Structure formats: structure tokens, C-alpha cells
Amino acid sequence: MKKRIFTKMVEINDIVKSVPKESWSQLTKTACESFEKIIFPITATTEGIGRLIQIRFERLQDAQKIIAAKCLEETKEKVSKSKIYKGHSIKPVVVYEALENTDQQTDDTIRSLWANLLAKEISEGSVHPEIAKILSKITSQDALLLLKISENESVSVPIRVLKAFGSTWTLGLLNEKRTFNHVHLEKLGLIQEIEKEWYLTTTGKEFMRCVSDPQ
């Protein structure tokens, strides 16, 4: 765990070094504005967890705010393109979980999946908090394997970011029958092995629905 945190901090520091100092104030301002546009409707009407979300963002370092804002901006774009909006109340705990896992997330693929999940919640209010917790334990390789298994089942899952990722990076695990990734996903309750073939569980299908591109 310590190694993982250290690696993420090194990646964040690299991002910091690549940005001119004079640009930080504008980037931070833009990040805060993005946060307010997406989150303010929640924090303005919801006490408790909603307020915690706002405090959580305010306490982030500038570099973390900018990284988290990338996810929020992508979420905003997905919501604006979505044709579904049910006028529901958004579950703050889902947004809080997303912030907890995107403020240091330098993996563009996983960050896009978080944006999909947030867009689903904002557009439909259909994301169970447990699904967000599961996403926090998923890597790009895990997600690509899930997509492959779902395609084998002829399950329609529109996740463009993963399909693009898979087309440029072929994983040996996709051709293996049982790898650590399979075992990990099985323990998370997302897949199950039946007669030496892998299938999505009910939880796995719901997970894929929640991280797919909103329609």
C-alpha cells in the first residue's frame, strides 16, 4: 500500500513539474469552478455527506484538485450528451467515493470509468454505493478483462475508452484461462467460472452497466 501511494505521489509530482508556475492559479481556479458546477447542487441542498464532499475537495492540494477536476469535466460532458435525466436526488456518497479515488488518479482509463459512473449517477441516480467501492479496487487490466468476458456473453456494454485501450494494448491475460486478474475479479464477485468458462455475475453485469458510457 505504501509503495502504491508513493508511486501515485511521484506521478503527481511529475505533473506538477510539467506545468508552468504562472499557470497554476488559473488551473486551480478552473478546477474549483468545475467542482462547483457539478457538486454545488448537491452541497447546497444536502447536509452531512454533501458538506463532507465540499470540505474534502477544499482540502486537496492544487495538483490533486486539477486531477480530480479532469474527471469532473469529463463527467459534465457525458451528462450534457446523455439523453436521460430523471430529476432524481443524487447520492452524495457515490460522489464522495469518486473524489476519494480520482484526486490522485493518473490513469486516464480508470478516470474515464469514474466519469462514466458519476455521469450515470447524476443522469439517472442508478448507481449503488457498493459499485463505486468495487471500482476503487479495479485496474485498467481488470476492466479490460471484464469487457472481454462481457463480449463473449454478447452483453452490450458501450465502453469506448476500454475498447480503444484494448485495441492499442493487447494483454496476454485475455488469452489465459485463469490469471491473478481472474481470481481478483472472482473475489470481488464480478465473475464466476462455470465449466471452465468465465461469465459475469449479476454484480458484474451491474458494474459494467454503471461504468459504461451513458446513453
RABELNOR-V210638 format. One line per field, one symbol per residue. ss: DSSP state (H for helix, E for strand, C for the rest). psi: psi as a letter, one per 40 degrees, with the letter a starting at -180 (. if undefined). burial: 1 if it has 9 or more other ideal C-beta (glycine too) atoms within 8 Angstrom, else 0. Layout:
ss->???
psi->???
burial->???
This chain:
ss->CHHHHHHHHHHHHHHHHHCCHHHHHHHHHHHHHHHHHHHHHHHCCCCCHHHHHHHHHHCCCHHHHHHHHHHHHHHHHHHHHCCCCCCCCCCHHHHHHHHHHHCCCCCHHHHHHHHHHHHHHHHHCCCCHHHHHHHCCCCHHHHHHHHHHHHHCCCCCCCHHHHHHHHHCCCHHHHCCCCHHHHHHHHCCCEEEECCEEEECHHHHHHHHHHCCCC
psi->dddddddddddddddddehideedddddddddddddddddddddehibddddddddddeiidddddddddddddddddddeiehhefihihdddddddddeeeehehdddddddddddddddddfehhdddddddeehidddddddddddddefhhhggddddddddehhhdddeidhiddddddddeediihhfeihiiidddddddddeihi.
burial->00000001101110100010000100110111011011110110010011111101100101111111111111110110010000000111111111111111110011111111111111111010101111110101111111111110001010101110110000101100000011111101011010000011101111111111110
